[in-house]
Each structure stands twice: as C-alpha cells, then as structure tokens.
Amino acid sequence: MPATRHPISTPLGETDPFTPSAARPVRVRARSMPTDTHFDPHRHAWAQLAYCATGIVRVSAVQHEDARDEVTYIVPPSRAVWIAPGALHCIDVLKTAEFRTLYMDASVTPPGWDGSRMLVVSPLLRELVRALDAGPDAAREQLLTRLVLDEIAQADVQALAVPLPHAQHGDKRLRALCDAVLRAPGERATLAEWAAGVGASERTAARLFRDELGMGYQQWRQQVALAHALPLLAGGAPVSEVAAASGYASDSAFSAMFKAAMGQSPRSFQGR
C-alpha cells in the first residue's frame, strides 16, 4: 500500500504589506517553503500569480463557485498559475521551493481572465520578477510593473489542469486518494491499493471517479502523468527520468501514452 504523507499546514501570514493597489498594481511576496508545506483554501480580493524560482508546487483552485468544480496544476519553475480575484485556492509544496507570489490589483486583470490558467514563464518574466523582488525605487517599479503585466498577458497558456473532487462538497475518500496520487506520481500502485489506503473498495473508488470527475481512474491518472511530465520534458529532463517520475515502468510505455495523448513522441516535443 502506498505510504501516506501528511502536509504541514502553514498560516497564510500577514498580507497587508503586499496588498496591491491601483497605484502599485503588482507586489511580489517571496518565501522559502519546505516540502509538504500546505496553505489551506483561501481567497483574495486581488489576482495572484503563483510561481516558484526553484522547486515544485501544486496549486488547486475552484474554477466556478456555482459549479463547484476544482482543478489542480503541477507548477515547476518554468510555469506559473494565474488565479483570478476572489477565486478559492490552496497551495501545496511538493519539492522545497523558493516561492514567489505576485499579487495583482483586480484593475489590471486581462479581459476574459476568469478562473485559473497555467502560463509559461519566459526568461524575461523570470528576471522581471527577480528585479521587482529586489525593491526598486518608485520610478523603476512602475517601469518593471508595466513590463510584468505585458509579459503575463502575452504568455503562452498550457492546458495542464487535473480535475479534483471539490474540497468541501466532494467525497472525502476520493479527495484523499487524488491527493495521495498527486503527491507521489511515480508510485506504480493499482486503484485497489490506492483505494485501500483511504478506506474504500476498488469498485467504490471507480464509481466515485465516474460520478464526481466524469472519467475513469486510468484516464484521470493519465492526466496526472501528463501534468507532471510536460514541464519536466520542457525543462530538458531525460525521457527515462520523466517516465519513472510519472509512474511508468518503461520508456516505451510512457512514450506510447504520450504520443496517443499529444500526437507526438516525448523527444519530438522536446525538440519543438
């Protein structure tokens, strides 16, 4: 049975010093976070860009409150997650991270950017965040802010969201099972083994995946594998390393799944 890891719940802390305004629409909050740090579900009046200079975090957000739907993103340094003003979200640190949170005044939200989305972090955006975090003078902060907002608005979007049962309204066993898989994507356990770890039968777990997420376990597990694999491949990691980290016993099995889902091999994706 896969071992269960317990996150360390961490207070959000004082946000007032970092609250954005129309005059200072982008504020950077930098924190060093150990593995298994967890921020409970919360929301802000402002937008947020969750990004880590090093490490890997997982960001879960409710897309539309009325629909009670929730998705999660695996976020390495090459990616960031946009969270719209007022959206309920929580954050887990999967690998010790230098976490950089950009708080952005609601007035600078790009048109149509509701819910959440994963963005590709360009080298320029990475350096702009670093420069803003250094505490520039007011004139330089204004220039950097304009560039940050333009770079975010122009960033490529990647559809790497993994659906989750709602934290408050979904089945607690299914939620715990999904959390366990997301925390150990390289674990090659069966659904029956994962289900036993949360006190459910394989049949019950399979039904819950269909009823609450609208897909079978294997399809959902593939989404998890892709969410972990694509950023690693984009960062140049060897295919064999990515396959193992995504829970595949062989490079060929991983490559076959990847080509079926993405229309190209992992190496072709890297070459692109």
C-alpha positions as CSV (number, residue, x, y, z in Angstrom):
1,M,0.0,0.0,0.0
2,P,1.4,3.5,-0.8
3,A,2.6,5.4,2.2
4,T,0.5,8.4,3.1
5,R,2.3,11.7,3.5
6,H,0.9,14.4,5.7
7,P,1.2,18.1,4.7
8,I,2.3,20.7,7.1
9,S,-0.5,23.3,7.4
10,T,1.1,26.8,7.3
11,P,-0.6,30.1,8.2
12,L,-1.0,32.4,5.2
13,G,0.6,35.2,7.2
14,E,0.1,39.0,7.0
15,T,-0.8,40.1,3.5
16,D,-1.2,43.8,4.2
17,P,2.4,44.8,3.4
18,F,1.9,43.2,0.0
19,T,-1.6,44.3,-0.9
20,P,-1.7,45.7,-4.4
21,S,-3.5,48.9,-5.3
22,A,-4.2,50.9,-8.5
23,A,-1.1,53.0,-7.8
24,R,1.1,49.9,-7.1
25,P,-0.8,47.1,-9.0
26,V,1.9,44.4,-8.8
27,R,3.5,43.3,-5.5
28,V,5.9,40.4,-5.1
29,R,6.0,38.2,-2.0
30,A,9.0,35.9,-1.6
31,R,9.1,32.9,0.7
32,S,11.2,29.8,1.2
33,M,8.9,26.8,1.7
34,P,9.9,23.2,2.7
35,T,8.4,20.1,1.1
36,D,4.9,19.3,2.4
37,T,4.1,22.9,3.3
38,H,0.3,23.4,2.8
39,F,-1.8,26.6,2.6
40,D,-5.4,26.0,3.4
41,P,-8.1,27.1,0.9
42,H,-8.4,30.9,0.9
43,R,-9.2,33.8,-1.4
44,H,-8.0,37.3,-2.1
45,A,-9.7,40.4,-3.5
46,W,-6.8,40.7,-5.9
47,A,-5.5,38.4,-8.7
48,Q,-2.4,36.2,-8.0
49,L,0.3,34.6,-10.0
50,A,1.8,31.6,-8.2
51,Y,5.4,31.0,-9.3
52,C,8.5,29.3,-7.8
53,A,12.1,30.2,-8.7
54,T,13.1,26.7,-7.7
55,G,11.2,23.6,-6.6
56,I,7.7,22.4,-7.4
57,V,4.3,23.5,-6.0
58,R,0.8,22.3,-6.6
59,V,-2.0,24.9,-6.9
60,S,-5.6,23.9,-6.7
61,A,-8.4,26.3,-7.5
62,V,-12.2,26.4,-7.8
63,Q,-13.0,27.5,-11.3
64,H,-16.6,28.5,-10.9
65,E,-18.2,28.6,-7.5
66,D,-21.6,27.7,-8.6
67,A,-20.4,24.6,-10.5
68,R,-18.2,23.6,-7.5
69,D,-15.6,22.4,-9.9
70,E,-11.9,22.3,-8.9
71,V,-8.7,21.7,-10.8
72,T,-5.1,21.3,-9.8
73,Y,-1.8,22.3,-11.5
74,I,1.7,20.9,-11.0
75,V,3.9,24.0,-11.2
76,P,7.7,23.8,-11.8
77,P,9.9,26.9,-12.3
78,S,9.1,27.0,-16.0
79,R,5.4,27.6,-15.3
80,A,3.1,29.8,-13.2
81,V,-0.6,29.7,-12.3
82,W,-2.9,32.7,-12.7
83,I,-5.7,32.8,-10.1
84,A,-8.5,35.3,-10.7
85,P,-9.6,37.8,-8.0
86,G,-11.8,36.1,-5.4
87,A,-11.1,32.6,-6.6
88,L,-10.8,30.0,-3.8
89,H,-7.5,28.2,-3.9
90,C,-4.9,26.3,-1.9
91,I,-1.2,25.5,-2.4
92,D,1.0,22.5,-1.6
93,V,4.8,22.4,-1.8
94,L,5.8,19.1,-3.5
95,K,9.5,19.9,-3.6
96,T,11.3,22.6,-1.4
97,A,10.6,25.8,-3.2
98,E,11.7,29.4,-3.4
99,F,8.1,30.6,-3.8
100,R,7.3,33.9,-5.5
101,T,3.7,35.2,-5.3
102,L,2.7,38.1,-7.5
103,Y,-0.3,39.9,-6.0
104,M,-2.0,42.0,-8.7
105,D,-4.8,44.6,-8.3
106,A,-8.1,43.5,-9.8
107,S,-8.0,46.5,-12.2
108,V,-5.1,45.0,-14.2
109,T,-6.8,41.6,-14.8
110,P,-6.7,41.0,-18.6
111,P,-10.2,40.9,-20.2
112,G,-11.8,37.4,-20.0
113,W,-9.3,36.0,-17.5
114,D,-11.7,34.4,-15.0
115,G,-11.0,31.2,-13.1
116,S,-7.4,30.0,-13.4
117,R,-4.9,29.0,-16.0
118,M,-1.3,27.8,-16.3
119,L,1.2,30.1,-18.0
120,V,4.6,29.5,-19.5
121,V,7.2,31.6,-17.6
122,S,9.5,33.3,-20.1
123,P,13.2,34.1,-19.2
124,L,12.2,37.8,-19.3
125,L,9.3,37.4,-16.9
126,R,11.6,35.4,-14.5
127,E,14.1,38.2,-14.5
128,L,11.4,40.9,-14.1
129,V,10.0,39.1,-11.0
130,R,13.6,39.0,-9.6
131,A,14.0,42.7,-10.3
132,L,10.7,43.6,-8.6
133,D,11.5,41.5,-5.6
134,A,14.8,43.4,-5.2
135,G,12.8,46.5,-4.1
136,P,13.4,49.1,-6.8
137,D,12.7,52.8,-6.4
138,A,9.3,54.0,-7.4
139,A,10.1,55.1,-10.9
140,R,11.8,51.8,-11.7
141,E,9.0,49.8,-10.1
142,Q,6.5,51.4,-12.4
143,L,8.5,50.5,-15.5
144,L,9.0,46.9,-14.3
145,T,5.4,46.6,-13.4
146,R,4.3,47.6,-16.9
147,L,6.6,45.0,-18.4
148,V,5.5,42.3,-16.0
149,L,1.8,42.9,-16.9
150,D,2.6,42.9,-20.6
151,E,4.6,39.7,-20.3
152,I,1.9,37.9,-18.4
153,A,-0.8,39.0,-20.9
154,Q,1.4,37.7,-23.8
155,A,2.4,34.4,-22.1
156,D,1.5,31.1,-23.6
157,V,-1.3,29.2,-21.9
158,Q,-1.0,25.4,-21.3
159,A,-4.0,23.1,-20.7
160,L,-2.5,21.0,-17.9
161,A,-5.2,21.1,-15.3
162,V,-6.2,17.9,-13.5
163,P,-9.8,17.8,-12.2
164,L,-10.3,17.2,-8.5
165,P,-13.4,16.5,-6.3
166,H,-14.5,19.7,-4.6
167,A,-12.6,20.2,-1.3
168,Q,-15.8,20.9,0.7
169,H,-18.6,19.2,-1.3
170,G,-16.8,16.2,-2.9
171,D,-16.4,12.7,-1.4
172,K,-13.6,12.8,1.2
173,R,-12.2,9.4,0.3
174,L,-11.9,10.3,-3.4
175,R,-10.3,13.6,-2.4
176,A,-7.7,11.9,-0.2
177,L,-7.0,9.3,-2.9
178,C,-6.4,12.0,-5.5
179,D,-4.2,14.0,-3.2
180,A,-2.1,10.9,-2.5
181,V,-1.6,10.2,-6.2
182,L,-0.6,13.8,-6.9
183,R,1.9,13.7,-4.1
184,A,3.5,10.5,-5.4
185,P,3.1,10.5,-9.2
186,G,5.9,8.0,-9.6
187,E,4.2,5.4,-7.4
188,R,3.1,2.4,-9.6
189,A,0.2,1.4,-7.3
190,T,-3.2,0.0,-8.6
191,L,-6.5,1.7,-7.9
192,A,-7.3,-1.1,-5.4
193,E,-4.1,-0.2,-3.5
194,W,-4.8,3.5,-3.5
195,A,-8.4,2.9,-2.5
196,A,-7.4,0.7,0.4
197,G,-5.3,3.5,1.7
198,V,-8.4,5.7,2.1
199,G,-10.8,3.1,3.4
200,A,-12.7,2.4,0.1
201,S,-13.0,-0.6,-2.2
202,E,-11.8,-0.5,-5.7
203,R,-15.3,-0.7,-7.0
204,T,-16.4,2.3,-4.9
205,A,-13.4,4.3,-6.0
206,A,-14.0,3.6,-9.6
207,R,-17.7,4.7,-9.2
208,L,-16.6,7.9,-7.5
209,F,-14.2,8.8,-10.3
210,R,-17.0,8.4,-12.8
211,D,-19.7,10.2,-10.7
212,E,-17.6,13.1,-9.5
213,L,-15.0,13.7,-12.1
214,G,-16.7,12.3,-15.2
215,M,-13.9,10.0,-16.2
216,G,-12.4,6.6,-15.2
217,Y,-9.4,6.3,-12.9
218,Q,-7.0,5.4,-15.8
219,Q,-8.0,8.5,-17.8
220,W,-7.5,10.7,-14.7
221,R,-4.2,9.1,-13.9
222,Q,-3.0,9.8,-17.4
223,Q,-3.9,13.5,-16.9
224,V,-1.8,13.4,-13.7
225,A,1.1,11.9,-15.6
226,L,1.0,14.5,-18.4
227,A,0.7,17.3,-15.9
228,H,4.0,16.1,-14.2
229,A,5.7,15.1,-17.5
230,L,5.2,18.1,-19.8
231,P,7.1,20.7,-17.6
232,L,9.9,18.2,-16.9
233,L,10.3,17.4,-20.6
234,A,10.2,21.1,-21.5
235,G,13.0,21.6,-19.0
236,G,15.2,19.1,-20.8
237,A,14.9,16.1,-18.4
238,P,15.7,12.7,-20.0
239,V,12.7,10.8,-21.1
240,S,13.7,7.8,-18.9
241,E,13.7,10.1,-15.9
242,V,10.4,11.6,-16.8
243,A,8.8,8.2,-17.4
244,A,9.9,7.0,-13.9
245,A,8.8,10.2,-12.2
246,S,5.4,9.9,-13.9
247,G,4.8,6.3,-12.7
248,Y,5.7,4.3,-15.8
249,A,7.7,1.1,-15.7
250,S,9.3,1.6,-19.1
251,D,10.2,4.4,-21.5
252,S,8.2,2.7,-24.3
253,A,5.0,2.5,-22.3
254,F,5.4,6.2,-21.3
255,S,6.2,7.2,-24.9
256,A,3.2,5.3,-26.2
257,M,0.8,7.1,-23.8
258,F,2.4,10.5,-24.5
259,K,2.1,10.1,-28.3
260,A,-1.5,8.9,-28.1
261,A,-2.4,11.9,-25.9
262,M,-0.2,14.6,-27.5
263,G,0.2,13.4,-31.1
264,Q,4.0,13.3,-31.0
265,S,6.7,11.5,-29.1
266,P,8.3,12.9,-26.0
267,R,11.5,13.5,-27.9
268,S,9.7,15.4,-30.7
269,F,8.0,17.5,-28.0
270,Q,11.4,18.4,-26.5
271,G,12.8,19.1,-30.0
272,R,10.0,21.5,-30.7
